[in-house]
Amino acid sequence: MSQPDEVLDCRGQRCPLPVIELARRLPEVPVGGVLRVLADDPAAAGDIPAWCRLRDQEFLGEVTVDEGSAFDVRRRH
Amino acid sequence: MAHPGYFDAAAAAPLHPAAREALIASLTDGWADPEKLYTQARRARQLLDAARGATAEVVGVRPDEVFFCASGTVACRLAVLGTLRARRRAGATLIHSSVEHSAVLGAAQSHVESGGTALPIPVDRLGRVDLTEFAATLATPGVAAAALMSANHEVGTAQPVEAAARLCAGSAVPLYVDAAQSLGRMPIPPGWSVLTGSAHKWGGPAGVGVLAVRLGEPWAARWTPPGPEEGSPALPAIVAAAASLRAAAAEADAEAARLRPLVARIRATVAATVPDVEVVGDPDDRLPNLVTFSCLYVDGEALLHELDRRGFAVSSGSSCTASTLRPSHVLEAMGVLSHGNVRVSLHRESTEEEVDRFLAELPGVVAELRAHVVGL
């Protein structure tokens, strides 16, 4: 598992907050960089890939880390 | 217009006038126990038989193949578990689409808890079941029954029932179709073995489920009809359900022709006037009266409450509050946004003016809810 460029901790946040945080933070990551979103809301597993599809960003997948579930997103543009 | 702004027919349609009339008449005339042998009972029995006949005609089965039960959920349960019981010599596996109604999934879960197997079949982005996967799973050993809904209750997408029925026939596996959203609204494709419906979805009273079983099919020789443990039938409600089903079926084509353009207008207008919105479900092959969309960055329940405040009753598959733990399994299975979700389902009283008022107010409501989300 490759290391992300930045980690965003959205644990404890309910939908749609993790997606809102993701939309705010991704522009701060360089193009080609990876943002890891830590989220424990059950909606995040569906909403983060759906957001990537709608925003033409690359969803790399769900990973399990020490803190729990995480979702890696690569900034495409 | 009796119910302005009520857009949740997929949960419960306003009572059809034919149901109201029949309900009042049969409350006066059909209160006796139809199983007894005196005059009052015979009258009740006649009403029940007439209701069965009318329902059978709409569904396209013989009257003795129709069973009434206490709700749509009970009908789903009897359909799933009854079919599996009749087929237990063939195996213990149920296959079903991943977007079935929770009543069907609940019955599947009971089957699993009693030692059986349930295999969900994935759907595509539009919510349509993957027929290749359906066929491959059907061919595995021990498949006793298949369940595929006629059209999805959350996103409106029609399922390829006819094609699935052909596959099932080829494997001699009975197909159960949950037709809750289609009965009285659109034709049910042929080829099914078991079918269920729920009266309050077509304008009948709540508390009546319909179960139809094609008893002439070989597997049905082992079918056990629902027994006395299912309780006495609510005769006046059944009579009202049958009367409204017949009325709804008779006006279904005209209603579909009237509602389809309104649904198309909602799809097009929402996409054009609300930024960052995803309209979900198949645009064409769908229920005539239902449309669903998700608004990015919006809490679905907040949206629902704000619309309610403005006089619109809609439903949401979102789970942004602590009261519900999981988002809609349908939206999840389709891989579409689950937050900011709104389902609009129209009915025979819905008007163009109401829809236009909704479309005029929605962009402002969404913008207001997004206003406090800064930095986007």
Interface residues (C-beta under 8 A of the other chain):
Chain A: R14 C15 P16 V19 I20 A23 R24 P42 A43 A45 G46 D47 P49 A50 W51 R53 L54
Chain B: D276 E278 L296 Y297 V298 D299 G300 S318 S319 C320 T321 A322 L325 R326 P327 L331 E332 G335 V336 L337 S338 H339 G340 V373 G375 L376
